[in-house]
C-alpha cells in the first residue's frame, strides 16, 4: 500500500500521474482508494483478515 499526499489537489494529481507512469513501467498496477481509505488501512494491518 502506498499513500500519496501533497499540499494541493493539483500537486497530488501531478505526483500521481508521474507515479503511475513509473509503476506501469515496472509492471505495477495502482488502484486508487479514494473514499475507501478505512478499508485500505484495515487491509494493510497484519491481522490476517480483509474487511468486506
C-alpha positions in Angstrom: 0.0 0.0 0.0 1.2 3.5 -0.9 -0.1 6.7 0.4 0.3 9.8 -1.7 -0.1 13.3 -0.2 0.7 16.8 -1.2 -0.2 20.4 -0.3 -2.7 20.9 -3.1 -5.1 18.7 -5.2 -3.2 19.7 -8.3 0.1 18.6 -6.8 -1.5 15.2 -5.9 -2.7 14.7 -9.4 0.7 15.7 -10.9 2.5 13.3 -8.5 0.0 10.5 -9.2 0.5 10.8 -12.9 4.3 10.6 -12.6 4.0 7.7 -10.2 1.5 5.8 -12.5 4.0 6.0 -15.4 6.8 4.7 -13.3 4.7 2.0 -11.7 3.4 0.8 -15.1 7.0 0.6 -16.4 7.7 -1.9 -13.6 4.5 -3.9 -14.2 2.8 -2.5 -11.1 -0.9 -1.7 -11.2 -2.1 1.2 -9.0 -5.6 1.2 -7.5 -6.9 4.4 -6.0 -8.7 4.1 -2.7 -10.5 7.5 -2.8 -13.3 7.3 -0.3 -12.4 3.8 0.9 -9.3 4.7 3.0 -10.5 2.9 6.1 -10.8 -0.4 4.2 -7.3 0.2 2.7 -5.7 0.8 6.1 -7.5 -2.2 7.6 -6.4 -4.4 4.7 -2.8 -3.4 5.4 -2.9 -4.5 9.1 -1.0 -7.7 9.9 -4.1 -9.4 11.4 -4.9 -11.8 8.6 -8.3 -10.6 7.6 -9.8 -8.4 4.9 -12.8 -6.2 5.7 -15.8 -6.6 3.5 
